C-alpha cells in the first residue's frame, strides 16, 4: 500500500487465487473487486495483460 498526502493507494492482482470457489476467473475478479469496493476502496485504473483471465487494479481508499 502507498500513502500520499493522507490518501492510501493499493495495487492488486485479481483474482487473488486464494479465494477461487470453482468459478470462472472473470466471476472471481468481479466478486473480489466488489468485496474491495464494499470495504471502501475505489478503482483508479485497471489493466488486463491477459484478457478474461486476470487484471491489475490500482485502488484508492475512499475517506469515511
Secondary structure, 3 states (H helix, E strand, C coil): CEEECCEEEEEEEECCCCCCCCCCHHHHHHHHHHHHHHCCEEEEEEEEEECCCEEEEEEEECCC
